[in-house]
Every structure is written in C-alpha cells, then in structure tokens.
C-alpha cells in the first residue's frame, strides 16, 4: 500500500446544507444540483460528501452518531490567515470549536466544525513547508 | 479557504499498535520510537496518529467512541490490487469490513478497518485518473 490517501468521504445528513457550506468557503464541484454525491478535487486527492447512512452501510460499520476520532486540518501561510478562515467558516454556518491561539507546539491554530459536525483544525505550522500549490511537507 | 486538505489525524487508543499496523503496510515515518505523535508524509498531505483522547480535547469535541461519519479511501491501479491491499491489511492486523467486489458505480472495491476502527475503502475506479505519483483526479 503506497503512502497516500485518495479520498476522504464525509458522511452528511443534509447534503444540500453541507455542499452549500463548502461552496461558501469557495470550494467548487462539478456535481449537478441533484447529484447524491458531491466530489471536490482537493489538491492531489478528493473530498466527497455523501449520505452518512449510505456511507456507514457502504463502509460496513455501525455509526456511533458523533465525532469518531478523525480530525482534518487545513494549513495556512500565516497566523492571520487562521483567524480569517475560522471567521469565514463561522459566517458560512460552521461552529467555532476553538478560536485561533498559539499552540504548545509553536504554531497558531483554531478549529471549526462544518454543519454536519466534521471537525477541521486550521493551523499555521512554521515547522512544515507549505508549497505554492498547497501541498504540505514535513 | 483553498480547496485542499493538509492533514488527516487519526485518533488512536494504542499508538504503538496503530503505528505498527501502518508500518506493516509499508508506510514510513521519521518519528522516534517514543514520540507521542506519528506523522506519515502521504503525497502532498500528511496522515498523523495521535492519542484519541488528546485529539478530541484538542479539537474541542465530545468523542462518540466509534465511527463518526468519515471514511478514507485508497485508490489502486487495478481490481487485483484491491484484493492484494485488503489481504495485506488483514495480515497486518486490520479487519476486513467488506471483501473486494464489483460496485454499483462500475468500479471494484473492498474495505478494511485499521486496529483502531478507522475505515478505509480500497477502490479501483476506472472513471478517475490515478497519476504515477499517486495523485487522483476527477
């Protein structure tokens, strides 16, 4: 198994609301308005929104109903950009889980949940390299 | 917010076991043996293993304890490779959630859970482009 992730699928209860949230953040999908799955090209991988019940069934798991031990993160080019993204997510209908603040590991980060409860940390990490194209290297 | 993911952090109860699982699949990390977080460079993003309790606290969420609506996927270059990866994951201590089979969308996929219950679909999708470097395009 190569060291990579192709797709992250977020199970959603209200696809229209979830799609509108990510589109309000500026994300673009080629999905038709009534498609039951929405794919976003996200750098060299894909983020998908799909019905949470269907995803649980397709995956072959029981849904515990809340957060299940996975947090996504979005790295920024500056600490100020962390605050801007958190504000943007809040304005788009997300929930601020943690406002931007300095972290114990020497960076600056905050966190939000999308309208479905999926959690994103937004972080400026001065120890990692963020390339022009958005790819991140240790 | 640019259309990308920088990091996927998997919360784990037994870091040594989780790390050994991904290393058995061939993944390599520069983490020291006693580091409390393990980072894997995964294409243009990073996959991290970190204590599930710490991740929940750091994220600012309640942990529902099980699967929480997110499934990762790994795309392969052939249907046969799906079966090979599922077998490799099983041999490494993962659980087969669904053996490889043809899918309703015209591909071939199966799914496994890592020892912490984090779910991966393994899929051959003839409609998407998988580049030499492992990046996937719609």
Interface residues (C-beta under 8 A of the other chain):
Chain A: X1 X2 X3 X4 X5 X6 X7 X8 X9 X10 X11 X12 X25 X26 X27 X28 X30 X39 X40 X41 X42 X43 X44 X45 X46 X47 X52 X55 X56 X58 X59 X60 X61 X62 X63 X64 X65 X66 X67 X68 X69 X70 X71 X72 X73 X74 X75 X85 X88 X89 X97 X98 X111 X113 X116 X117 X118 X119 X121 X123 X128 X130 X131 X133 X134 X135 X136 X137 X138
Chain B: X1 X2 X3 X4 X5 X6 X7 X8 X9 X10 X11 X12 X25 X26 X27 X28 X30 X39 X40 X41 X42 X43 X44 X45 X46 X47 X52 X55 X56 X58 X59 X60 X61 X62 X63 X64 X65 X66 X67 X68 X69 X70 X71 X72 X73 X74 X75 X85 X88 X89 X97 X98 X111 X113 X116 X117 X118 X119 X121 X123 X128 X130 X131 X133 X134 X135 X136 X137 X138
